[in-house]
Amino acid sequence: MFRLIYRLIVQRIQEYKTKHTAIKRQQIKRHSRKSGVNRRYWVFVGVFCIICATAIAFSLHRHFNLPRLYLDPKTAQLKINVDSVDTPPLVIYLEQWPPPLTPVPENDSVSRILIQDSKFVPRFQLITTGSTVEIINEDSILHNTHIDDGKNTVFNVATPLKSVTVRKTLTSTGILNVRCDLHPGMHSWVFVPPASQYAVLQKPDLIHWTNIPPATYRLVSWQPEQTPQHRIITLSSGKQFTLQHRQQNQ
């Protein structure tokens, strides 16, 4: 009798242990599955946050022109804050200083300077160096077209007959004055960029030039009827420079 009771108790204990072990195994499996799901969830959240942060940074860089995280160690950058443009256009450009003594190659571009009603048309234009300039007199009176760089004459040609075209190759750079010696009220301007770092502004703006070869430059700013401003600056490799432009009162 006692032996039967003992066996019954042992059997119940073994059943309890087996059942308890199975329950524990199920709990461990559920916890492992839940941990795997949570791990995958947080990995997804992390990747999503990284993508959003990258997109926001790129958008801010494009719209607000924020400084780049990486600067080319072999070139320089220059930012110019222009706070006012009194008499547009405002022309700002860099030229290597002192200027290199290299011949200017000619190109196939053709620009025109018209003489109409004792005026040069257009009043201001940009012409690439080495271009051909056609000067056409549409008036019935005698004019001449005298172009100088402020110090030296670039060329001086007469246009005595109506609809006669005179062609010249433009090899000088910078702001060039166009005038008629016979009629002092006739004048206009031509801008010939000496390099790719230039801007022609109609209103205040931020100028940002990149990939500038390290060297010493002359920074020139000009507006119609005003004396050009000059500033010598030295740009170093891997550096970004910021300047504030304010037009001086003439």
Secondary structure, 3 states (H helix, E strand, C coil): CHHHHHHHHHHHHHHHHHHHHHHHHHHHHHHHHHHHHHHHHHHHHHHHHHHHHHHHHHHHHHHHCCCCCCCCCCCEEEEEEECCCCCCCEEEEEEECCCCCCCCCCCCCEEEEEEECCEEECCEEECCCCCEEEEEECCCCCEEEEEECCCCEEEEEEECCCCCEEEEECCCCEEEEEECCCCCCCEEEEEECCCCCEEEECCCEEEEEEEECCEEEEEEEECCCCCCEEEEEEECCCCEEEEEECCCCC
